[in-house]
Amino acid sequence: SVDLDGVQTNMAYIGIEDGRSPQEIIDRLASHDVHLLSVDEHTLRAVTHLHVDDGDIDASIAAFSSIQTP
Protein backbone atom coordinates (compact mmCIF):
# COMPACT_ATOMS: atom_id res chain seq x y z
CA SER A 1 0.00 0.00 0.00
CA VAL A 2 1.10 3.57 -0.62
CA ASP A 3 0.20 6.68 1.39
CA LEU A 4 0.08 9.08 -1.57
CA ASP A 5 -0.49 12.11 0.67
CA GLY A 6 2.58 11.33 2.72
CA VAL A 7 5.02 10.36 -0.04
CA GLN A 8 8.13 12.55 0.06
CA THR A 9 10.58 10.41 -1.94
CA ASN A 10 11.15 8.58 -5.20
CA MET A 11 11.94 5.37 -3.29
CA ALA A 12 9.51 2.55 -2.62
CA TYR A 13 10.19 -0.17 -0.06
CA ILE A 14 8.59 -3.54 -0.75
CA GLY A 15 8.07 -6.03 2.06
CA ILE A 16 8.60 -9.71 1.32
CA GLU A 17 6.02 -11.78 3.15
CA ASP A 18 5.88 -15.02 1.16
CA GLY A 19 9.10 -16.68 2.37
CA ARG A 20 11.09 -16.12 -0.82
CA SER A 21 14.57 -14.66 -0.60
CA PRO A 22 15.22 -11.13 -1.81
CA GLN A 23 17.71 -12.45 -4.36
CA GLU A 24 15.12 -14.80 -5.90
CA ILE A 25 12.70 -11.92 -6.40
CA ILE A 26 15.48 -9.61 -7.67
CA ASP A 27 16.57 -12.24 -10.20
CA ARG A 28 13.03 -12.91 -11.41
CA LEU A 29 12.25 -9.20 -11.79
CA ALA A 30 15.57 -8.59 -13.57
CA SER A 31 14.46 -11.06 -16.25
CA HIS A 32 11.65 -8.53 -16.90
CA ASP A 33 14.14 -5.61 -16.94
CA VAL A 34 13.02 -4.41 -13.50
CA HIS A 35 16.00 -3.82 -11.22
CA LEU A 36 15.76 -3.57 -7.43
CA LEU A 37 18.09 -3.76 -4.45
CA SER A 38 17.66 -5.68 -1.21
CA VAL A 39 17.67 -3.73 2.04
CA ASP A 40 17.51 -6.76 4.30
CA GLU A 41 16.10 -10.30 4.22
CA HIS A 42 12.51 -9.00 4.16
CA THR A 43 12.69 -5.74 2.19
CA LEU A 44 13.43 -4.61 -1.36
CA ARG A 45 13.99 -1.04 -2.54
CA ALA A 46 12.86 0.42 -5.86
CA VAL A 47 13.92 3.89 -7.00
CA THR A 48 12.49 6.00 -9.80
CA HIS A 49 14.00 9.00 -11.54
CA LEU A 50 12.89 11.57 -14.09
CA HIS A 51 13.38 9.18 -17.02
CA VAL A 52 10.97 6.61 -15.56
CA ASP A 53 7.60 7.20 -17.19
CA ASP A 54 4.09 5.80 -16.76
CA GLY A 55 4.85 2.98 -19.22
CA ASP A 56 7.84 1.94 -17.14
CA ILE A 57 5.72 1.90 -13.98
CA ASP A 58 3.03 -0.16 -15.75
CA ALA A 59 5.70 -2.61 -16.97
CA SER A 60 7.09 -2.90 -13.43
CA ILE A 61 3.64 -3.60 -12.01
CA ALA A 62 3.12 -6.26 -14.70
CA ALA A 63 6.50 -7.81 -13.81
CA PHE A 64 5.56 -8.00 -10.12
CA SER A 65 2.21 -9.56 -11.05
CA SER A 66 3.90 -12.16 -13.25
CA ILE A 67 6.19 -13.43 -10.48
CA GLN A 68 3.53 -13.77 -7.79
CA THR A 69 3.26 -17.17 -6.22
CA PRO A 70 -0.02 -19.02 -6.80
PyMOL Python script that loads the backbone (N, CA, C, O; Angstrom):
from pymol import cmd

cmd.read_pdbstr("""\
ATOM      1  N   SER A   1       0.843  -1.184   0.000  1.00  0.00           N
ATOM      2  CA  SER A   1       0.000   0.000   0.000  1.00  0.00           C
ATOM      3  C   SER A   1       0.883   1.241   0.000  1.00  0.00           C
ATOM      4  O   SER A   1       2.025   1.207   0.460  1.00  0.00           O
ATOM      5  N   VAL A   2       0.344   2.326  -0.517  1.00  0.00           N
ATOM      6  CA  VAL A   2       1.096   3.570  -0.621  1.00  0.00           C
ATOM      7  C   VAL A   2       0.260   4.706  -0.046  1.00  0.00           C
ATOM      8  O   VAL A   2      -0.901   4.873  -0.419  1.00  0.00           O
ATOM      9  N   ASP A   3       0.836   5.481   0.852  1.00  0.00           N
ATOM     10  CA  ASP A   3       0.195   6.676   1.385  1.00  0.00           C
ATOM     11  C   ASP A   3       0.565   7.831   0.468  1.00  0.00           C
ATOM     12  O   ASP A   3       1.575   8.499   0.691  1.00  0.00           O
ATOM     13  N   LEU A   4      -0.248   8.078  -0.570  1.00  0.00           N
ATOM     14  CA  LEU A   4       0.083   9.079  -1.575  1.00  0.00           C
ATOM     15  C   LEU A   4       0.181  10.485  -0.999  1.00  0.00           C
ATOM     16  O   LEU A   4       0.938  11.305  -1.518  1.00  0.00           O
ATOM     17  N   ASP A   5      -0.562  10.783   0.056  1.00  0.00           N
ATOM     18  CA  ASP A   5      -0.486  12.110   0.669  1.00  0.00           C
ATOM     19  C   ASP A   5       0.817  12.309   1.437  1.00  0.00           C
ATOM     20  O   ASP A   5       1.281  13.438   1.598  1.00  0.00           O
ATOM     21  N   GLY A   6       1.395  11.234   1.900  1.00  0.00           N
ATOM     22  CA  GLY A   6       2.585  11.332   2.723  1.00  0.00           C
ATOM     23  C   GLY A   6       3.891  11.074   1.985  1.00  0.00           C
ATOM     24  O   GLY A   6       4.967  11.211   2.568  1.00  0.00           O
ATOM     25  N   VAL A   7       3.811  10.705   0.713  1.00  0.00           N
ATOM     26  CA  VAL A   7       5.019  10.363  -0.036  1.00  0.00           C
ATOM     27  C   VAL A   7       5.899  11.593  -0.209  1.00  0.00           C
ATOM     28  O   VAL A   7       5.442  12.636  -0.679  1.00  0.00           O
ATOM     29  N   GLN A   8       7.160  11.461   0.174  1.00  0.00           N
ATOM     30  CA  GLN A   8       8.132  12.552   0.059  1.00  0.00           C
ATOM     31  C   GLN A   8       9.399  12.103  -0.667  1.00  0.00           C
ATOM     32  O   GLN A   8      10.417  12.792  -0.599  1.00  0.00           O
ATOM     33  N   THR A   9       9.358  10.970  -1.356  1.00  0.00           N
ATOM     34  CA  THR A   9      10.575  10.408  -1.939  1.00  0.00           C
ATOM     35  C   THR A   9      10.251   9.665  -3.228  1.00  0.00           C
ATOM     36  O   THR A   9       9.092   9.373  -3.521  1.00  0.00           O
ATOM     37  N   ASN A  10      11.285   9.371  -3.982  1.00  0.00           N
ATOM     38  CA  ASN A  10      11.150   8.576  -5.195  1.00  0.00           C
ATOM     39  C   ASN A  10      11.527   7.115  -4.936  1.00  0.00           C
ATOM     40  O   ASN A  10      11.735   6.345  -5.873  1.00  0.00           O
ATOM     41  N   MET A  11      11.611   6.746  -3.670  1.00  0.00           N
ATOM     42  CA  MET A  11      11.937   5.369  -3.294  1.00  0.00           C
ATOM     43  C   MET A  11      10.696   4.660  -2.767  1.00  0.00           C
ATOM     44  O   MET A  11       9.880   5.235  -2.046  1.00  0.00           O
ATOM     45  N   ALA A  12      10.583   3.398  -3.150  1.00  0.00           N
ATOM     46  CA  ALA A  12       9.513   2.550  -2.621  1.00  0.00           C
ATOM     47  C   ALA A  12      10.161   1.343  -1.967  1.00  0.00           C
ATOM     48  O   ALA A  12      11.069   0.732  -2.530  1.00  0.00           O
ATOM     49  N   TYR A  13       9.691   1.004  -0.780  1.00  0.00           N
ATOM     50  CA  TYR A  13      10.186  -0.168  -0.056  1.00  0.00           C
ATOM     51  C   TYR A  13       9.116  -1.238  -0.118  1.00  0.00           C
ATOM     52  O   TYR A  13       7.952  -0.989   0.195  1.00  0.00           O
ATOM     53  N   ILE A  14       9.523  -2.438  -0.526  1.00  0.00           N
ATOM     54  CA  ILE A  14       8.594  -3.537  -0.752  1.00  0.00           C
ATOM     55  C   ILE A  14       8.896  -4.637   0.258  1.00  0.00           C
ATOM     56  O   ILE A  14      10.001  -5.178   0.292  1.00  0.00           O
ATOM     57  N   GLY A  15       7.905  -4.959   1.076  1.00  0.00           N
ATOM     58  CA  GLY A  15       8.066  -6.027   2.060  1.00  0.00           C
ATOM     59  C   GLY A  15       7.859  -7.385   1.428  1.00  0.00           C
ATOM     60  O   GLY A  15       6.950  -7.577   0.621  1.00  0.00           O
ATOM     61  N   ILE A  16       8.707  -8.321   1.801  1.00  0.00           N
ATOM     62  CA  ILE A  16       8.599  -9.705   1.318  1.00  0.00           C
ATOM     63  C   ILE A  16       7.942 -10.518   2.417  1.00  0.00           C
ATOM     64  O   ILE A  16       8.482 -10.645   3.516  1.00  0.00           O
ATOM     65  N   GLU A  17       6.779 -11.064   2.117  1.00  0.00           N
ATOM     66  CA  GLU A  17       6.024 -11.782   3.146  1.00  0.00           C
ATOM     67  C   GLU A  17       5.692 -13.212   2.750  1.00  0.00           C
ATOM     68  O   GLU A  17       4.936 -13.888   3.448  1.00  0.00           O
ATOM     69  N   ASP A  18       6.256 -13.687   1.626  1.00  0.00           N
ATOM     70  CA  ASP A  18       5.880 -15.021   1.157  1.00  0.00           C
ATOM     71  C   ASP A  18       6.970 -16.064   1.353  1.00  0.00           C
ATOM     72  O   ASP A  18       6.847 -17.184   0.857  1.00  0.00           O
ATOM     73  N   GLY A  19       8.048 -15.710   2.077  1.00  0.00           N
ATOM     74  CA  GLY A  19       9.100 -16.677   2.372  1.00  0.00           C
ATOM     75  C   GLY A  19      10.201 -16.751   1.327  1.00  0.00           C
ATOM     76  O   GLY A  19      11.213 -17.414   1.553  1.00  0.00           O
ATOM     77  N   ARG A  20      10.030 -16.087   0.192  1.00  0.00           N
ATOM     78  CA  ARG A  20      11.088 -16.116  -0.822  1.00  0.00           C
ATOM     79  C   ARG A  20      12.238 -15.203  -0.388  1.00  0.00           C
ATOM     80  O   ARG A  20      12.053 -14.270   0.394  1.00  0.00           O
ATOM     81  N   SER A  21      13.412 -15.494  -0.912  1.00  0.00           N
ATOM     82  CA  SER A  21      14.573 -14.660  -0.601  1.00  0.00           C
ATOM     83  C   SER A  21      14.544 -13.408  -1.474  1.00  0.00           C
ATOM     84  O   SER A  21      13.993 -13.424  -2.575  1.00  0.00           O
ATOM     85  N   PRO A  22      15.137 -12.331  -0.980  1.00  0.00           N
ATOM     86  CA  PRO A  22      15.220 -11.135  -1.808  1.00  0.00           C
ATOM     87  C   PRO A  22      15.913 -11.412  -3.146  1.00  0.00           C
ATOM     88  O   PRO A  22      15.484 -10.907  -4.183  1.00  0.00           O
ATOM     89  N   GLN A  23      16.973 -12.206  -3.123  1.00  0.00           N
ATOM     90  CA  GLN A  23      17.710 -12.453  -4.362  1.00  0.00           C
ATOM     91  C   GLN A  23      16.854 -13.182  -5.394  1.00  0.00           C
ATOM     92  O   GLN A  23      16.966 -12.904  -6.588  1.00  0.00           O
ATOM     93  N   GLU A  24      16.002 -14.109  -4.956  1.00  0.00           N
ATOM     94  CA  GLU A  24      15.121 -14.799  -5.903  1.00  0.00           C
ATOM     95  C   GLU A  24      14.201 -13.798  -6.591  1.00  0.00           C
ATOM     96  O   GLU A  24      14.032 -13.845  -7.809  1.00  0.00           O
ATOM     97  N   ILE A  25      13.615 -12.907  -5.828  1.00  0.00           N
ATOM     98  CA  ILE A  25      12.701 -11.916  -6.396  1.00  0.00           C
ATOM     99  C   ILE A  25      13.470 -10.953  -7.293  1.00  0.00           C
ATOM    100  O   ILE A  25      13.000 -10.617  -8.380  1.00  0.00           O
ATOM    101  N   ILE A  26      14.648 -10.502  -6.853  1.00  0.00           N
ATOM    102  CA  ILE A  26      15.477  -9.611  -7.665  1.00  0.00           C
ATOM    103  C   ILE A  26      15.817 -10.261  -8.996  1.00  0.00           C
ATOM    104  O   ILE A  26      15.720  -9.619 -10.042  1.00  0.00           O
ATOM    105  N   ASP A  27      16.215 -11.525  -8.969  1.00  0.00           N
ATOM    106  CA  ASP A  27      16.572 -12.240 -10.204  1.00  0.00           C
ATOM    107  C   ASP A  27      15.373 -12.387 -11.135  1.00  0.00           C
ATOM    108  O   ASP A  27      15.494 -12.195 -12.345  1.00  0.00           O
ATOM    109  N   ARG A  28      14.225 -12.726 -10.575  1.00  0.00           N
ATOM    110  CA  ARG A  28      13.032 -12.913 -11.410  1.00  0.00           C
ATOM    111  C   ARG A  28      12.580 -11.594 -12.019  1.00  0.00           C
ATOM    112  O   ARG A  28      12.184 -11.554 -13.184  1.00  0.00           O
ATOM    113  N   LEU A  29      12.636 -10.513 -11.246  1.00  0.00           N
ATOM    114  CA  LEU A  29      12.252  -9.205 -11.793  1.00  0.00           C
ATOM    115  C   LEU A  29      13.260  -8.713 -12.823  1.00  0.00           C
ATOM    116  O   LEU A  29      12.880  -8.075 -13.805  1.00  0.00           O
ATOM    117  N   ALA A  30      14.538  -9.002 -12.613  1.00  0.00           N
ATOM    118  CA  ALA A  30      15.571  -8.591 -13.568  1.00  0.00           C
ATOM    119  C   ALA A  30      15.325  -9.215 -14.939  1.00  0.00           C
ATOM    120  O   ALA A  30      15.641  -8.610 -15.963  1.00  0.00           O
ATOM    121  N   SER A  31      14.763 -10.422 -14.961  1.00  0.00           N
ATOM    122  CA  SER A  31      14.464 -11.055 -16.252  1.00  0.00           C
ATOM    123  C   SER A  31      13.361 -10.302 -16.999  1.00  0.00           C
ATOM    124  O   SER A  31      13.144 -10.534 -18.189  1.00  0.00           O
ATOM    125  N   HIS A  32      12.664  -9.399 -16.300  1.00  0.00           N
ATOM    126  CA  HIS A  32      11.647  -8.528 -16.901  1.00  0.00           C
ATOM    127  C   HIS A  32      12.168  -7.095 -17.031  1.00  0.00           C
ATOM    128  O   HIS A  32      11.396  -6.169 -17.278  1.00  0.00           O
ATOM    129  N   ASP A  33      13.476  -6.919 -16.865  1.00  0.00           N
ATOM    130  CA  ASP A  33      14.139  -5.613 -16.941  1.00  0.00           C
ATOM    131  C   ASP A  33      13.670  -4.651 -15.859  1.00  0.00           C
ATOM    132  O   ASP A  33      13.606  -3.440 -16.073  1.00  0.00           O
ATOM    133  N   VAL A  34      13.342  -5.207 -14.684  1.00  0.00           N
ATOM    134  CA  VAL A  34      13.018  -4.414 -13.497  1.00  0.00           C
ATOM    135  C   VAL A  34      14.125  -4.698 -12.491  1.00  0.00           C
ATOM    136  O   VAL A  34      14.357  -5.850 -12.122  1.00  0.00           O
ATOM    137  N   HIS A  35      14.809  -3.644 -12.050  1.00  0.00           N
ATOM    138  CA  HIS A  35      16.002  -3.819 -11.220  1.00  0.00           C
ATOM    139  C   HIS A  35      15.800  -3.176  -9.854  1.00  0.00           C
ATOM    140  O   HIS A  35      15.516  -1.983  -9.743  1.00  0.00           O
ATOM    141  N   LEU A  36      15.953  -3.998  -8.814  1.00  0.00           N
ATOM    142  CA  LEU A  36      15.762  -3.575  -7.432  1.00  0.00           C
ATOM    143  C   LEU A  36      16.993  -3.933  -6.614  1.00  0.00           C
ATOM    144  O   LEU A  36      17.873  -4.661  -7.074  1.00  0.00           O
ATOM    145  N   LEU A  37      17.041  -3.414  -5.407  1.00  0.00           N
ATOM    146  CA  LEU A  37      18.085  -3.762  -4.447  1.00  0.00           C
ATOM    147  C   LEU A  37      17.437  -4.337  -3.195  1.00  0.00           C
ATOM    148  O   LEU A  37      16.298  -4.002  -2.869  1.00  0.00           O
ATOM    149  N   SER A  38      18.163  -5.202  -2.495  1.00  0.00           N
ATOM    150  CA  SER A  38      17.663  -5.685  -1.212  1.00  0.00           C
ATOM    151  C   SER A  38      18.173  -4.760  -0.110  1.00  0.00           C
ATOM    152  O   SER A  38      19.306  -4.281  -0.151  1.00  0.00           O
ATOM    153  N   VAL A  39      17.317  -4.525   0.864  1.00  0.00           N
ATOM    154  CA  VAL A  39      17.671  -3.728   2.038  1.00  0.00           C
ATOM    155  C   VAL A  39      18.048  -4.670   3.175  1.00  0.00           C
ATOM    156  O   VAL A  39      19.026  -4.452   3.890  1.00  0.00           O
ATOM    157  N   ASP A  40      17.252  -5.714   3.320  1.00  0.00           N
ATOM    158  CA  ASP A  40      17.509  -6.758   4.301  1.00  0.00           C
ATOM    159  C   ASP A  40      16.782  -8.011   3.823  1.00  0.00           C
ATOM    160  O   ASP A  40      16.312  -8.052   2.686  1.00  0.00           O
ATOM    161  N   GLU A  41      16.684  -9.017   4.662  1.00  0.00           N
ATOM    162  CA  GLU A  41      16.098 -10.298   4.222  1.00  0.00           C
ATOM    163  C   GLU A  41      14.591 -10.245   4.020  1.00  0.00           C
ATOM    164  O   GLU A  41      13.999 -11.233   3.585  1.00  0.00           O
ATOM    165  N   HIS A  42      13.959  -9.122   4.322  1.00  0.00           N
ATOM    166  CA  HIS A  42      12.512  -8.999   4.164  1.00  0.00           C
ATOM    167  C   HIS A  42      12.080  -7.767   3.377  1.00  0.00           C
ATOM    168  O   HIS A  42      10.885  -7.495   3.269  1.00  0.00           O
ATOM    169  N   THR A  43      13.040  -7.013   2.820  1.00  0.00           N
ATOM    170  CA  THR A  43      12.693  -5.741   2.189  1.00  0.00           C
ATOM    171  C   THR A  43      13.499  -5.502   0.924  1.00  0.00           C
ATOM    172  O   THR A  43      14.709  -5.721   0.886  1.00  0.00           O
ATOM    173  N   LEU A  44      12.797  -5.044  -0.118  1.00  0.00           N
ATOM    174  CA  LEU A  44      13.429  -4.607  -1.361  1.00  0.00           C
ATOM    175  C   LEU A  44      13.240  -3.108  -1.498  1.00  0.00           C
ATOM    176  O   LEU A  44      12.330  -2.531  -0.901  1.00  0.00           O
ATOM    177  N   ARG A  45      14.109  -2.475  -2.292  1.00  0.00           N
ATOM    178  CA  ARG A  45      13.991  -1.040  -2.539  1.00  0.00           C
ATOM    179  C   ARG A  45      13.963  -0.793  -4.040  1.00  0.00           C
ATOM    180  O   ARG A  45      14.812  -1.284  -4.784  1.00  0.00           O
ATOM    181  N   ALA A  46      12.970  -0.021  -4.470  1.00  0.00           N
ATOM    182  CA  ALA A  46      12.859   0.422  -5.863  1.00  0.00           C
ATOM    183  C   ALA A  46      13.008   1.939  -5.873  1.00  0.00           C
ATOM    184  O   ALA A  46      12.507   2.628  -4.984  1.00  0.00           O
ATOM    185  N   VAL A  47      13.698   2.449  -6.883  1.00  0.00           N
ATOM    186  CA  VAL A  47      13.923   3.887  -6.996  1.00  0.00           C
ATOM    187  C   VAL A  47      13.547   4.326  -8.404  1.00  0.00           C
ATOM    188  O   VAL A  47      13.927   3.689  -9.387  1.00  0.00           O
ATOM    189  N   THR A  48      12.802   5.415  -8.491  1.00  0.00           N
ATOM    190  CA  THR A  48      12.488   5.995  -9.795  1.00  0.00           C
ATOM    191  C   THR A  48      13.331   7.251 -10.003  1.00  0.00           C
ATOM    192  O   THR A  48      13.956   7.761  -9.073  1.00  0.00           O
ATOM    193  N   HIS A  49      13.332   7.729 -11.227  1.00  0.00           N
ATOM    194  CA  HIS A  49      13.997   8.999 -11.542  1.00  0.00           C
ATOM    195  C   HIS A  49      13.243   9.645 -12.688  1.00  0.00           C
ATOM    196  O   HIS A  49      12.260   9.085 -13.173  1.00  0.00           O
ATOM    197  N   LEU A  50      13.685  10.811 -13.129  1.00  0.00           N
ATOM    198  CA  LEU A  50      12.892  11.571 -14.086  1.00  0.00           C
ATOM    199  C   LEU A  50      12.715  10.875 -15.432  1.00  0.00           C
ATOM    200  O   LEU A  50      11.815  11.245 -16.187  1.00  0.00           O
ATOM    201  N   HIS A  51      13.530   9.893 -15.757  1.00  0.00           N
ATOM    202  CA  HIS A  51      13.384   9.178 -17.024  1.00  0.00           C
ATOM    203  C   HIS A  51      12.465   7.962 -16.916  1.00  0.00           C
ATOM    204  O   HIS A  51      12.238   7.276 -17.912  1.00  0.00           O
ATOM    205  N   VAL A  52      11.942   7.688 -15.744  1.00  0.00           N
ATOM    206  CA  VAL A  52      10.973   6.611 -15.557  1.00  0.00           C
ATOM    207  C   VAL A  52       9.595   7.201 -15.820  1.00  0.00           C
ATOM    208  O   VAL A  52       9.161   8.128 -15.137  1.00  0.00           O
ATOM    209  N   ASP A  53       8.906   6.643 -16.832  1.00  0.00           N
ATOM    210  CA  ASP A  53       7.600   7.199 -17.191  1.00  0.00           C
ATOM    211  C   ASP A  53       6.477   6.233 -16.811  1.00  0.00           C
ATOM    212  O   ASP A  53       6.725   5.163 -16.255  1.00  0.00           O
ATOM    213  N   ASP A  54       5.251   6.624 -17.117  1.00  0.00           N
ATOM    214  CA  ASP A  54       4.091   5.803 -16.764  1.00  0.00           C
ATOM    215  C   ASP A  54       4.179   4.408 -17.372  1.00  0.00           C
ATOM    216  O   ASP A  54       3.782   3.432 -16.735  1.00  0.00           O
ATOM    217  N   GLY A  55       4.690   4.301 -18.586  1.00  0.00           N
ATOM    218  CA  GLY A  55       4.846   2.984 -19.217  1.00  0.00           C
ATOM    219  C   GLY A  55       5.811   2.100 -18.452  1.00  0.00           C
ATOM    220  O   GLY A  55       5.592   0.896 -18.323  1.00  0.00           O
ATOM    221  N   ASP A  56       6.884   2.700 -17.942  1.00  0.00           N
ATOM    222  CA  ASP A  56       7.845   1.941 -17.139  1.00  0.00           C
ATOM    223  C   ASP A  56       7.209   1.445 -15.843  1.00  0.00           C
ATOM    224  O   ASP A  56       7.442   0.313 -15.421  1.00  0.00           O
ATOM    225  N   ILE A  57       6.407   2.298 -15.218  1.00  0.00           N
ATOM    226  CA  ILE A  57       5.719   1.901 -13.983  1.00  0.00           C
ATOM    227  C   ILE A  57       4.739   0.774 -14.278  1.00  0.00           C
ATOM    228  O   ILE A  57       4.671  -0.201 -13.529  1.00  0.00           O
ATOM    229  N   ASP A  58       3.973   0.900 -15.373  1.00  0.00           N
ATOM    230  CA  ASP A  58       3.034  -0.158 -15.754  1.00  0.00           C
ATOM    231  C   ASP A  58       3.769  -1.471 -16.020  1.00  0.00           C
ATOM    232  O   ASP A  58       3.301  -2.537 -15.620  1.00  0.00           O
ATOM    233  N   ALA A  59       4.914  -1.398 -16.691  1.00  0.00           N
ATOM    234  CA  ALA A  59       5.703  -2.612 -16.967  1.00  0.00           C
ATOM    235  C   ALA A  59       6.222  -3.222 -15.672  1.00  0.00           C
ATOM    236  O   ALA A  59       6.269  -4.445 -15.541  1.00  0.00           O
ATOM    237  N   SER A  60       6.610  -2.389 -14.719  1.00  0.00           N
ATOM    238  CA  SER A  60       7.090  -2.896 -13.428  1.00  0.00           C
ATOM    239  C   SER A  60       5.971  -3.583 -12.661  1.00  0.00           C
ATOM    240  O   SER A  60       6.178  -4.642 -12.068  1.00  0.00           O
ATOM    241  N   ILE A  61       4.794  -2.984 -12.672  1.00  0.00           N
ATOM    242  CA  ILE A  61       3.638  -3.603 -12.014  1.00  0.00           C
ATOM    243  C   ILE A  61       3.330  -4.944 -12.653  1.00  0.00           C
ATOM    244  O   ILE A  61       3.057  -5.920 -11.954  1.00  0.00           O
ATOM    245  N   ALA A  62       3.371  -4.999 -13.981  1.00  0.00           N
ATOM    246  CA  ALA A  62       3.121  -6.261 -14.696  1.00  0.00           C
ATOM    247  C   ALA A  62       4.172  -7.303 -14.325  1.00  0.00           C
ATOM    248  O   ALA A  62       3.846  -8.479 -14.167  1.00  0.00           O
ATOM    249  N   ALA A  63       5.430  -6.881 -14.186  1.00  0.00           N
ATOM    250  CA  ALA A  63       6.496  -7.815 -13.811  1.00  0.00           C
ATOM    251  C   ALA A  63       6.246  -8.384 -12.419  1.00  0.00           C
ATOM    252  O   ALA A  63       6.385  -9.588 -12.206  1.00  0.00           O
ATOM    253  N   PHE A  64       5.879  -7.521 -11.469  1.00  0.00           N
ATOM    254  CA  PHE A  64       5.561  -7.997 -10.121  1.00  0.00           C
ATOM    255  C   PHE A  64       4.399  -8.981 -10.172  1.00  0.00           C
ATOM    256  O   PHE A  64       4.432 -10.016  -9.506  1.00  0.00           O
ATOM    257  N   SER A  65       3.379  -8.669 -10.952  1.00  0.00           N
ATOM    258  CA  SER A  65       2.214  -9.557 -11.051  1.00  0.00           C
ATOM    259  C   SER A  65       2.605 -10.904 -11.643  1.00  0.00           C
ATOM    260  O   SER A  65       2.063 -11.935 -11.242  1.00  0.00           O
ATOM    261  N   SER A  66       3.531 -10.911 -12.584  1.00  0.00           N
ATOM    262  CA  SER A  66       3.896 -12.160 -13.253  1.00  0.00           C
ATOM    263  C   SER A  66       4.727 -13.088 -12.382  1.00  0.00           C
ATOM    264  O   SER A  66       4.797 -14.285 -12.661  1.00  0.00           O
ATOM    265  N   ILE A  67       5.360 -12.569 -11.334  1.00  0.00           N
ATOM    266  CA  ILE A  67       6.188 -13.427 -10.481  1.00  0.00           C
ATOM    267  C   ILE A  67       5.496 -13.812  -9.178  1.00  0.00           C
ATOM    268  O   ILE A  67       6.098 -14.465  -8.325  1.00  0.00           O
ATOM    269  N   GLN A  68       4.248 -13.416  -9.022  1.00  0.00           N
ATOM    270  CA  GLN A  68       3.526 -13.767  -7.793  1.00  0.00           C
ATOM    271  C   GLN A  68       3.406 -15.274  -7.683  1.00  0.00           C
ATOM    272  O   GLN A  68       3.271 -15.981  -8.681  1.00  0.00           O
ATOM    273  N   THR A  69       3.456 -15.743  -6.460  1.00  0.00           N
ATOM    274  CA  THR A  69       3.263 -17.168  -6.223  1.00  0.00           C
ATOM    275  C   THR A  69       1.771 -17.475  -6.274  1.00  0.00           C
ATOM    276  O   THR A  69       0.951 -16.630  -5.916  1.00  0.00           O
ATOM    277  N   PRO A  70       1.417 -18.668  -6.712  1.00  0.00           N
ATOM    278  CA  PRO A  70      -0.016 -19.018  -6.795  1.00  0.00           C
ATOM    279  C   PRO A  70      -0.690 -19.095  -5.441  1.00  0.00           C
ATOM    280  O   PRO A  70      -1.886 -19.377  -5.362  1.00  0.00           O
TER     281      PRO A  70
END
""", "prot")
cmd.dss("prot")
cmd.show_as("cartoon", "prot")
cmd.util.cbc("prot")
cmd.orient("prot")
